[in-house]
Amino acid sequence: MKLVEQYSSIKLLLISLLSAILVVYPNIACFWWELSFLDEAAMTPHIQFFFFRYLFFALLLWILLKSNLQKMKLHSIQKRTLYNLLITAIAYFIYVGISSFCCSRADCFTSVLLFQFLVVCIVCTFIGHVSFLYSVQRKKEQEIEHLMIENLESRCNALANQINPHFFFNSLNGLTALIRKKNDEVTLEYVNKLSDVFRYILQSDKKGVVTLKEELEFVQAFRYMMEVRFANKLVFTIDVAEEMLNLKIPVLSLLPLIDNVVVHNVIDSLHKMEVTIRLNEAQELVVSNPIYPKISPPATNGTGLRNLENRFSLLMNQQIRIEEDGKMYHIYLPLKS
């Protein structure tokens, strides 16, 4: 139905020409047998009338198909049937008139002819109604799909927006510490990087997934802030091949992971933290860090990680994996091409 619905008038005409062969098949089957009983003078009119009948049915099929597929938008099959019966009846009387006037044929009122017109009417009505029901169903499915996408975007935006206030206050704390140290050059660079980070975060509500390249460029700006804040006791190692940078990942996937490293671990001269970001053979982004647990458990409710799990479930239809052995903490983020 979908293919027929998209056909142009010319393509519908080609379908009609092929379908007309089936309609006039009883005449085709008898054609040579009838021809054997005619003399030479009567053969030409007989052949001409045969082609007239074929072309007439082809034209009628084209008109009915075009009307049913492109013109009639009727929910009621009864109304559609009545319209098609009216068109078929008019066509039948035109056929009879032309046949009687030009060819003087005696088969204008035969049961075979009436059956052929009836078959054309019923088939075109059925095709038209099924096609209309299909188009209505497709429209409803598209509307549902559109609503689902809008709902998905709203949920993802809500999840992403949960990150902003938390990160904002942590960043201000880092900036406050720098101002107290009165290192203007470092503070200025920190503010510039903070501006880049916040620009990325504020634009994230317009994006569902981004390339790995975009996310890692964000990390480069963020890493400077973290390294300054912790006086190079927190460092990053990023090992991702350039040809893999076009893989996709939900926006702001790495921010809550890096933030969790800071929240849950001791970072000082005795516990230098190295965060490693690499790609494994399964095309998962692996974020690893050593575990230096704080003496007092941090005041956190796990919103960041739960947020990340929900976004991967919504956008990637996959789950993140977490592994830890008491010494190292690994998070595996699935990517898609």
C-alpha atoms as a printed R data frame, in Angstrom:
    type eleno elety resid chain resno       x       y       z
1   ATOM     1    CA   MET     A     1   0.000   0.000   0.000
2   ATOM     2    CA   LYS     A     2   2.812   2.401   0.823
3   ATOM     3    CA   LEU     A     3   4.372   1.973  -2.603
4   ATOM     4    CA   VAL     A     4   1.070   2.433  -4.451
5   ATOM     5    CA   GLU     A     5   0.290   5.505  -2.367
6   ATOM     6    CA   GLN     A     6   3.514   7.173  -3.457
7   ATOM     7    CA   TYR     A     7   3.127   6.462  -7.155
8   ATOM     8    CA   SER     A     8   2.718   9.316  -9.594
9   ATOM     9    CA   SER     A     9  -0.104   9.470 -12.147
10  ATOM    10    CA   ILE     A    10   2.132   7.916 -14.814
11  ATOM    11    CA   LYS     A    11   3.109   5.015 -12.574
12  ATOM    12    CA   LEU     A    12  -0.531   4.486 -11.653
13  ATOM    13    CA   LEU     A    13  -1.290   4.366 -15.363
14  ATOM    14    CA   LEU     A    14   1.320   1.629 -15.844
15  ATOM    15    CA   ILE     A    15  -0.242  -0.343 -12.982
16  ATOM    16    CA   SER     A    16  -3.643   0.153 -14.592
17  ATOM    17    CA   LEU     A    17  -2.404  -1.121 -17.954
18  ATOM    18    CA   LEU     A    18  -1.067  -4.272 -16.293
19  ATOM    19    CA   SER     A    19  -4.189  -4.755 -14.169
20  ATOM    20    CA   ALA     A    20  -6.437  -4.352 -17.194
21  ATOM    21    CA   ILE     A    21  -4.857  -7.475 -18.667
22  ATOM    22    CA   LEU     A    22  -6.243  -9.464 -15.738
23  ATOM    23    CA   VAL     A    23  -9.662  -7.850 -16.080
24  ATOM    24    CA   VAL     A    24 -10.019  -8.662 -19.774
25  ATOM    25    CA   TYR     A    25  -8.434 -12.100 -19.409
26  ATOM    26    CA   PRO     A    26 -11.729 -13.880 -20.302
27  ATOM    27    CA   ASN     A    27 -11.746 -11.925 -23.571
28  ATOM    28    CA   ILE     A    28  -8.082 -12.739 -24.174
29  ATOM    29    CA   ALA     A    29  -8.800 -16.446 -23.630
30  ATOM    30    CA   CYS     A    30 -11.581 -16.371 -26.237
31  ATOM    31    CA   PHE     A    31  -9.916 -13.964 -28.661
32  ATOM    32    CA   TRP     A    32  -8.261 -16.458 -31.019
33  ATOM    33    CA   TRP     A    33 -11.206 -18.833 -30.819
34  ATOM    34    CA   GLU     A    34 -13.618 -16.022 -31.850
35  ATOM    35    CA   LEU     A    35 -11.223 -14.886 -34.549
36  ATOM    36    CA   SER     A    36 -11.311 -18.313 -36.207
37  ATOM    37    CA   PHE     A    37 -15.070 -17.914 -36.936
38  ATOM    38    CA   LEU     A    38 -14.721 -14.497 -38.592
39  ATOM    39    CA   ASP     A    39 -14.048 -13.735 -42.201
40  ATOM    40    CA   GLU     A    40 -11.232 -11.391 -43.209
41  ATOM    41    CA   ALA     A    41 -13.472  -8.318 -43.376
42  ATOM    42    CA   ALA     A    42 -14.734  -8.821 -39.819
43  ATOM    43    CA   MET     A    43 -11.333  -9.476 -38.280
44  ATOM    44    CA   THR     A    44 -10.159  -5.854 -38.248
45  ATOM    45    CA   PRO     A    45 -13.220  -4.494 -36.361
46  ATOM    46    CA   HIS     A    46 -12.962  -7.431 -33.960
47  ATOM    47    CA   ILE     A    47  -9.275  -6.657 -33.187
48  ATOM    48    CA   GLN     A    48 -10.018  -2.932 -32.900
49  ATOM    49    CA   PHE     A    49 -12.854  -3.571 -30.459
50  ATOM    50    CA   PHE     A    50 -10.665  -5.888 -28.398
51  ATOM    51    CA   PHE     A    51  -8.040  -3.164 -27.967
52  ATOM    52    CA   PHE     A    52 -10.746  -0.573 -27.288
53  ATOM    53    CA   ARG     A    53 -12.138  -2.742 -24.467
54  ATOM    54    CA   TYR     A    54  -8.651  -3.264 -22.993
55  ATOM    55    CA   LEU     A    55  -7.773   0.452 -23.102
56  ATOM    56    CA   PHE     A    56 -11.169   1.429 -21.709
57  ATOM    57    CA   PHE     A    57 -10.710  -0.807 -18.653
58  ATOM    58    CA   ALA     A    58  -7.137   0.449 -18.227
59  ATOM    59    CA   LEU     A    59  -8.392   4.049 -18.225
60  ATOM    60    CA   LEU     A    60 -11.206   3.201 -15.796
61  ATOM    61    CA   LEU     A    61  -8.733   1.520 -13.441
62  ATOM    62    CA   TRP     A    62  -6.441   4.559 -13.617
63  ATOM    63    CA   ILE     A    63  -9.288   6.950 -12.808
64  ATOM    64    CA   LEU     A    64 -10.544   4.836  -9.908
65  ATOM    65    CA   LEU     A    65  -7.079   4.197  -8.444
66  ATOM    66    CA   LYS     A    66  -6.114   7.853  -8.716
67  ATOM    67    CA   SER     A    67  -9.399   8.938  -7.127
68  ATOM    68    CA   ASN     A    68  -9.189   6.411  -4.293
69  ATOM    69    CA   LEU     A    69  -5.506   6.879  -3.488
70  ATOM    70    CA   GLN     A    70  -5.111  10.619  -4.007
71  ATOM    71    CA   LYS     A    71  -8.547  12.267  -3.881
72  ATOM    72    CA   MET     A    72 -10.960  10.378  -1.635
73  ATOM    73    CA   LYS     A    73 -10.252  10.854   2.081
74  ATOM    74    CA   LEU     A    74 -13.261   8.957   3.375
75  ATOM    75    CA   HIS     A    75 -13.418   7.073   6.673
76  ATOM    76    CA   SER     A    76 -16.641   5.323   5.642
77  ATOM    77    CA   ILE     A    77 -16.243   2.384   3.291
78  ATOM    78    CA   GLN     A    78 -19.945   2.678   2.445
79  ATOM    79    CA   LYS     A    79 -19.485   6.182   1.031
80  ATOM    80    CA   ARG     A    80 -16.360   5.124  -0.822
81  ATOM    81    CA   THR     A    81 -18.243   2.177  -2.347
82  ATOM    82    CA   LEU     A    82 -21.114   4.423  -3.457
83  ATOM    83    CA   TYR     A    83 -18.727   6.891  -5.124
84  ATOM    84    CA   ASN     A    84 -16.939   4.084  -6.928
85  ATOM    85    CA   LEU     A    85 -20.212   2.485  -7.995
86  ATOM    86    CA   LEU     A    86 -21.350   5.822  -9.408
87  ATOM    87    CA   ILE     A    87 -18.126   6.287 -11.376
88  ATOM    88    CA   THR     A    88 -18.253   2.660 -12.578
89  ATOM    89    CA   ALA     A    89 -21.916   2.984 -13.639
90  ATOM    90    CA   ILE     A    90 -21.163   6.144 -15.629
91  ATOM    91    CA   ALA     A    91 -18.186   4.390 -17.228
92  ATOM    92    CA   TYR     A    92 -20.360   1.369 -18.059
93  ATOM    93    CA   PHE     A    93 -22.965   3.473 -19.879
94  ATOM    94    CA   ILE     A    94 -20.233   5.347 -21.764
95  ATOM    95    CA   TYR     A    95 -18.767   1.988 -22.775
96  ATOM    96    CA   VAL     A    96 -22.160   0.713 -23.925
97  ATOM    97    CA   GLY     A    97 -22.809   3.918 -25.843
98  ATOM    98    CA   ILE     A    98 -19.467   3.848 -27.660
99  ATOM    99    CA   SER     A    99 -19.767   0.121 -28.375
100 ATOM   100    CA   SER     A   100 -23.307   0.408 -29.739
101 ATOM   101    CA   PHE     A   101 -22.565   3.467 -31.834
102 ATOM   102    CA   CYS     A   102 -19.199   2.495 -33.285
103 ATOM   103    CA   CYS     A   103 -18.978  -1.249 -33.167
104 ATOM   104    CA   SER     A   104 -22.552  -2.514 -32.943
105 ATOM   105    CA   ARG     A   105 -21.375  -5.189 -30.551
106 ATOM   106    CA   ALA     A   106 -23.970  -7.512 -29.082
107 ATOM   107    CA   ASP     A   107 -22.053  -8.293 -25.874
108 ATOM   108    CA   CYS     A   108 -22.687  -4.936 -24.141
109 ATOM   109    CA   PHE     A   109 -25.122  -6.428 -21.633
110 ATOM   110    CA   THR     A   110 -23.501  -9.826 -21.058
111 ATOM   111    CA   SER     A   111 -22.858 -11.160 -17.552
112 ATOM   112    CA   VAL     A   112 -19.105 -11.312 -18.252
113 ATOM   113    CA   LEU     A   113 -18.963  -7.586 -19.016
114 ATOM   114    CA   LEU     A   114 -21.029  -6.683 -15.959
115 ATOM   115    CA   PHE     A   115 -18.807  -8.890 -13.827
116 ATOM   116    CA   GLN     A   116 -15.684  -7.170 -15.179
117 ATOM   117    CA   PHE     A   117 -16.997  -3.715 -14.266
118 ATOM   118    CA   LEU     A   118 -18.045  -4.980 -10.838
119 ATOM   119    CA   VAL     A   119 -14.615  -6.509 -10.191
120 ATOM   120    CA   VAL     A   120 -12.904  -3.221 -11.126
121 ATOM   121    CA   CYS     A   121 -15.178  -1.321  -8.735
122 ATOM   122    CA   ILE     A   122 -14.708  -3.726  -5.813
123 ATOM   123    CA   VAL     A   123 -10.920  -4.042  -6.195
124 ATOM   124    CA   CYS     A   124 -10.360  -0.265  -6.437
125 ATOM   125    CA   THR     A   125 -12.662   0.325  -3.453
126 ATOM   126    CA   PHE     A   126 -10.752  -2.227  -1.391
127 ATOM   127    CA   ILE     A   127  -7.344  -0.833  -2.359
128 ATOM   128    CA   GLY     A   128  -8.474   2.725  -1.662
129 ATOM   129    CA   HIS     A   129  -9.939   1.908   1.748
130 ATOM   130    CA   VAL     A   130  -6.984  -0.202   2.904
131 ATOM   131    CA   SER     A   131  -4.572   2.483   1.698
132 ATOM   132    CA   PHE     A   132  -6.525   5.153   3.583
133 ATOM   133    CA   LEU     A   133  -6.542   3.079   6.789
134 ATOM   134    CA   TYR     A   134  -2.810   2.489   6.395
135 ATOM   135    CA   SER     A   135  -2.107   6.207   5.955
136 ATOM   136    CA   VAL     A   136  -4.206   7.014   9.050
137 ATOM   137    CA   GLN     A   137  -2.333   4.374  11.040
138 ATOM   138    CA   ARG     A   138   1.037   5.688   9.839
139 ATOM   139    CA   LYS     A   139   0.035   9.225  10.799
140 ATOM   140    CA   LYS     A   140  -0.926   8.069  14.293
141 ATOM   141    CA   GLU     A   141   2.346   6.139  14.621
142 ATOM   142    CA   GLN     A   142   4.321   9.212  13.528
143 ATOM   143    CA   GLU     A   143   2.461  11.380  16.049
144 ATOM   144    CA   ILE     A   144   3.154   8.840  18.806
145 ATOM   145    CA   GLU     A   145   6.808   8.621  17.757
146 ATOM   146    CA   HIS     A   146   7.054  12.423  17.753
147 ATOM   147    CA   LEU     A   147   5.553  12.593  21.250
148 ATOM   148    CA   MET     A   148   7.932   9.878  22.458
149 ATOM   149    CA   ILE     A   149  10.923  11.784  21.081
150 ATOM   150    CA   GLU     A   150   9.730  15.003  22.715
151 ATOM   151    CA   ASN     A   151   9.236  13.153  26.001
152 ATOM   152    CA   LEU     A   152  12.674  11.569  25.689
153 ATOM   153    CA   GLU     A   153  14.298  14.947  25.017
154 ATOM   154    CA   SER     A   154  12.492  16.505  27.977
155 ATOM   155    CA   ARG     A   155  13.608  13.707  30.289
156 ATOM   156    CA   CYS     A   156  17.208  13.909  29.065
157 ATOM   157    CA   ASN     A   157  17.248  17.689  29.408
158 ATOM   158    CA   ALA     A   158  15.897  17.393  32.929
159 ATOM   159    CA   LEU     A   159  18.607  14.877  33.785
160 ATOM   160    CA   ALA     A   160  21.350  17.016  32.235
161 ATOM   161    CA   ASN     A   161  20.116  20.130  34.011
162 ATOM   162    CA   GLN     A   162  20.488  18.382  37.376
163 ATOM   163    CA   ILE     A   163  24.252  18.532  36.857
164 ATOM   164    CA   ASN     A   164  24.500  22.299  36.491
165 ATOM   165    CA   PRO     A   165  23.780  23.584  40.048
166 ATOM   166    CA   HIS     A   166  26.023  20.960  41.656
167 ATOM   167    CA   PHE     A   167  28.944  21.696  39.346
168 ATOM   168    CA   PHE     A   168  28.403  25.447  39.590
169 ATOM   169    CA   PHE     A   169  28.952  25.574  43.353
170 ATOM   170    CA   ASN     A   170  32.031  23.323  43.201
171 ATOM   171    CA   SER     A   171  33.559  25.571  40.536
172 ATOM   172    CA   LEU     A   172  32.917  28.698  42.602
173 ATOM   173    CA   ASN     A   173  34.665  27.075  45.556
174 ATOM   174    CA   GLY     A   174  37.713  26.451  43.384
175 ATOM   175    CA   LEU     A   175  37.655  30.036  42.120
176 ATOM   176    CA   THR     A   176  37.371  31.357  45.692
177 ATOM   177    CA   ALA     A   177  40.477  29.397  46.699
178 ATOM   178    CA   LEU     A   178  42.476  30.878  43.815
179 ATOM   179    CA   ILE     A   179  41.407  34.415  44.625
180 ATOM   180    CA   ARG     A   180  42.623  33.959  48.182
181 ATOM   181    CA   LYS     A   181  46.021  32.880  46.843
182 ATOM   182    CA   LYS     A   182  46.124  36.139  44.805
183 ATOM   183    CA   ASN     A   183  47.601  34.461  41.739
184 ATOM   184    CA   ASP     A   184  46.001  36.674  39.098
185 ATOM   185    CA   GLU     A   185  47.429  34.932  36.019
186 ATOM   186    CA   VAL     A   186  46.280  31.471  37.070
187 ATOM   187    CA   THR     A   187  42.948  32.859  38.263
188 ATOM   188    CA   LEU     A   188  42.359  34.530  34.894
189 ATOM   189    CA   GLU     A   189  43.130  31.321  32.997
190 ATOM   190    CA   TYR     A   190  40.897  29.426  35.418
191 ATOM   191    CA   VAL     A   191  38.052  31.838  34.652
192 ATOM   192    CA   ASN     A   192  38.625  31.384  30.900
193 ATOM   193    CA   LYS     A   193  38.486  27.613  31.213
194 ATOM   194    CA   LEU     A   194  35.467  27.906  33.471
195 ATOM   195    CA   SER     A   195  33.806  29.975  30.735
196 ATOM   196    CA   ASP     A   196  34.535  27.238  28.155
197 ATOM   197    CA   VAL     A   197  33.165  24.581  30.467
198 ATOM   198    CA   PHE     A   198  29.987  26.470  31.212
199 ATOM   199    CA   ARG     A   199  29.444  27.287  27.549
200 ATOM   200    CA   TYR     A   200  29.540  23.558  26.820
201 ATOM   201    CA   ILE     A   201  27.210  22.785  29.712
202 ATOM   202    CA   LEU     A   202  24.693  25.489  28.748
203 ATOM   203    CA   GLN     A   203  24.635  24.238  25.138
204 ATOM   204    CA   SER     A   204  24.165  20.639  26.268
205 ATOM   205    CA   ASP     A   205  20.378  21.032  26.568
206 ATOM   206    CA   LYS     A   206  20.230  21.273  22.757
207 ATOM   207    CA   LYS     A   207  22.133  18.016  22.290
208 ATOM   208    CA   GLY     A   208  21.329  14.432  23.157
209 ATOM   209    CA   VAL     A   209  24.534  12.768  22.079
210 ATOM   210    CA   VAL     A   210  27.825  14.271  20.932
211 ATOM   211    CA   THR     A   211  30.991  12.924  19.361
212 ATOM   212    CA   LEU     A   212  33.729  11.620  21.582
213 ATOM   213    CA   LYS     A   213  35.901  14.430  20.225
214 ATOM   214    CA   GLU     A   214  33.528  17.096  21.594
215 ATOM   215    CA   GLU     A   215  33.300  15.418  24.991
216 ATOM   216    CA   LEU     A   216  37.081  15.018  25.297
217 ATOM   217    CA   GLU     A   217  37.660  18.650  24.280
218 ATOM   218    CA   PHE     A   218  35.374  19.579  27.158
219 ATOM   219    CA   VAL     A   219  37.438  17.365  29.476
220 ATOM   220    CA   GLN     A   220  40.619  19.166  28.385
221 ATOM   221    CA   ALA     A   221  39.163  22.466  29.608
222 ATOM   222    CA   PHE     A   222  37.828  20.854  32.760
223 ATOM   223    CA   ARG     A   223  41.103  19.082  33.553
224 ATOM   224    CA   TYR     A   224  42.923  22.404  33.774
225 ATOM   225    CA   MET     A   225  40.511  23.581  36.442
226 ATOM   226    CA   MET     A   226  40.927  20.351  38.405
227 ATOM   227    CA   GLU     A   227  44.729  20.322  38.126
228 ATOM   228    CA   VAL     A   228  44.902  23.943  39.298
229 ATOM   229    CA   ARG     A   229  42.458  23.318  42.095
230 ATOM   230    CA   PHE     A   230  44.422  20.328  43.412
231 ATOM   231    CA   ALA     A   231  47.907  21.746  42.653
232 ATOM   232    CA   ASN     A   232  48.703  18.995  40.118
233 ATOM   233    CA   LYS     A   233  47.852  16.243  42.590
234 ATOM   234    CA   LEU     A   234  45.027  15.318  40.217
235 ATOM   235    CA   VAL     A   235  46.176  14.539  36.674
236 ATOM   236    CA   PHE     A   236  44.512  13.072  33.586
237 ATOM   237    CA   THR     A   237  45.754  10.598  31.000
238 ATOM   238    CA   ILE     A   238  43.667  10.398  27.827
239 ATOM   239    CA   ASP     A   239  44.414   7.595  25.380
240 ATOM   240    CA   VAL     A   240  41.904   7.536  22.514
241 ATOM   241    CA   ALA     A   241  42.915   6.972  18.881
242 ATOM   242    CA   GLU     A   242  42.020   9.830  16.557
243 ATOM   243    CA   GLU     A   243  40.051   7.594  14.195
244 ATOM   244    CA   MET     A   244  37.702   6.718  17.080
245 ATOM   245    CA   LEU     A   245  36.777  10.300  17.918
246 ATOM   246    CA   ASN     A   246  33.612  10.177  15.790
247 ATOM   247    CA   LEU     A   247  31.962   7.624  18.076
248 ATOM   248    CA   LYS     A   248  28.923   8.994  19.915
249 ATOM   249    CA   ILE     A   249  28.331   9.414  23.640
250 ATOM   250    CA   PRO     A   250  25.624  11.185  25.684
251 ATOM   251    CA   VAL     A   251  26.574  14.784  26.352
252 ATOM   252    CA   LEU     A   252  28.167  15.491  29.761
253 ATOM   253    CA   SER     A   253  28.930  11.839  30.451
254 ATOM   254    CA   LEU     A   254  32.401  12.478  31.874
255 ATOM   255    CA   LEU     A   255  31.650  15.421  34.141
256 ATOM   256    CA   PRO     A   256  29.805  13.428  36.878
257 ATOM   257    CA   LEU     A   257  32.485  10.710  36.770
258 ATOM   258    CA   ILE     A   258  35.327  13.165  37.310
259 ATOM   259    CA   ASP     A   259  33.287  14.936  39.954
260 ATOM   260    CA   ASN     A   260  32.757  11.618  41.758
261 ATOM   261    CA   VAL     A   261  36.516  11.024  41.814
262 ATOM   262    CA   VAL     A   262  36.931  14.273  43.729
263 ATOM   263    CA   VAL     A   263  33.967  13.685  46.040
264 ATOM   264    CA   HIS     A   264  34.769  10.110  47.075
265 ATOM   265    CA   ASN     A   265  38.580  10.112  47.272
266 ATOM   266    CA   VAL     A   266  41.369  11.701  49.292
267 ATOM   267    CA   ILE     A   267  43.600  13.755  46.988
268 ATOM   268    CA   ASP     A   268  46.780  15.084  48.560
269 ATOM   269    CA   SER     A   269  50.577  14.719  48.424
270 ATOM   270    CA   LEU     A   270  50.390  11.139  49.667
271 ATOM   271    CA   HIS     A   271  47.456  10.196  47.472
272 ATOM   272    CA   LYS     A   272  48.073  11.574  43.995
273 ATOM   273    CA   MET     A   273  45.126  10.858  41.741
274 ATOM   274    CA   GLU     A   274  45.534   9.848  38.104
275 ATOM   275    CA   VAL     A   275  42.333   9.563  36.086
276 ATOM   276    CA   THR     A   276  42.776   7.462  32.943
277 ATOM   277    CA   ILE     A   277  40.387   7.725  30.004
278 ATOM   278    CA   ARG     A   278  40.884   5.100  27.298
279 ATOM   279    CA   LEU     A   279  39.055   3.032  24.705
280 ATOM   280    CA   ASN     A   280  38.985  -0.765  25.072
281 ATOM   281    CA   GLU     A   281  38.595  -3.435  22.385
282 ATOM   282    CA   ALA     A   282  34.801  -3.503  22.811
283 ATOM   283    CA   GLN     A   283  34.679   0.198  21.869
284 ATOM   284    CA   GLU     A   284  33.766   1.195  25.407
285 ATOM   285    CA   LEU     A   285  35.152   4.322  26.983
286 ATOM   286    CA   VAL     A   286  36.837   3.231  30.212
287 ATOM   287    CA   VAL     A   287  37.327   5.790  32.981
288 ATOM   288    CA   SER     A   288  39.646   4.485  35.701
289 ATOM   289    CA   ASN     A   289  41.089   5.869  38.909
290 ATOM   290    CA   PRO     A   290  42.758   4.503  42.051
291 ATOM   291    CA   ILE     A   291  40.630   4.286  45.193
292 ATOM   292    CA   TYR     A   292  41.711   6.439  48.148
293 ATOM   293    CA   PRO     A   293  38.588   6.407  50.324
294 ATOM   294    CA   LYS     A   294  37.905   9.282  52.646
295 ATOM   295    CA   ILE     A   295  37.785   8.611  56.369
296 ATOM   296    CA   SER     A   296  34.288  10.115  56.612
297 ATOM   297    CA   PRO     A   297  31.822   9.056  53.919
298 ATOM   298    CA   PRO     A   298  30.948  12.004  51.656
299 ATOM   299    CA   ALA     A   299  27.521  13.609  51.957
300 ATOM   300    CA   THR     A   300  26.171  12.432  48.619
301 ATOM   301    CA   ASN     A   301  23.079  10.564  47.475
302 ATOM   302    CA   GLY     A   302  24.510   9.112  44.252
303 ATOM   303    CA   THR     A   303  22.472  11.402  42.000
304 ATOM   304    CA   GLY     A   304  25.310  11.935  39.485
305 ATOM   305    CA   LEU     A   305  25.904   8.268  38.719
306 ATOM   306    CA   ARG     A   306  22.199   7.420  38.763
307 ATOM   307    CA   ASN     A   307  21.629  10.350  36.399
308 ATOM   308    CA   LEU     A   308  24.296   9.000  34.049
309 ATOM   309    CA   GLU     A   309  22.825   5.488  34.098
310 ATOM   310    CA   ASN     A   310  19.386   6.860  33.207
311 ATOM   311    CA   ARG     A   311  20.710   8.914  30.296
312 ATOM   312    CA   PHE     A   312  22.614   5.955  28.831
313 ATOM   313    CA   SER     A   313  19.491   3.831  29.148
314 ATOM   314    CA   LEU     A   314  17.364   6.465  27.378
315 ATOM   315    CA   LEU     A   315  19.758   7.578  24.650
316 ATOM   316    CA   MET     A   316  21.909   4.514  23.981
317 ATOM   317    CA   ASN     A   317  19.551   1.727  25.077
318 ATOM   318    CA   GLN     A   318  22.564   0.267  26.891
319 ATOM   319    CA   GLN     A   319  23.822   0.135  30.455
320 ATOM   320    CA   ILE     A   320  27.092   1.359  31.887
321 ATOM   321    CA   ARG     A   321  29.264  -1.115  33.814
322 ATOM   322    CA   ILE     A   322  31.161  -0.549  37.040
323 ATOM   323    CA   GLU     A   323  34.080  -2.651  38.308
324 ATOM   324    CA   GLU     A   324  36.154  -2.161  41.433
325 ATOM   325    CA   ASP     A   325  38.606  -4.382  43.288
326 ATOM   326    CA   GLY     A   326  39.328  -2.209  46.297
327 ATOM   327    CA   LYS     A   327  42.339  -0.626  44.586
328 ATOM   328    CA   MET     A   328  41.013   0.575  41.220
329 ATOM   329    CA   TYR     A   329  37.621   1.877  40.120
330 ATOM   330    CA   HIS     A   330  36.562   1.374  36.482
331 ATOM   331    CA   ILE     A   331  33.463   2.650  34.702
332 ATOM   332    CA   TYR     A   332  32.703   1.344  31.200
333 ATOM   333    CA   LEU     A   333  30.667   3.635  28.983
334 ATOM   334    CA   PRO     A   334  29.223   2.041  25.800
335 ATOM   335    CA   LEU     A   335  29.591   4.084  22.616
336 ATOM   336    CA   LYS     A   336  27.848   3.929  19.271
337 ATOM   337    CA   SER     A   337  28.960   4.775  15.771
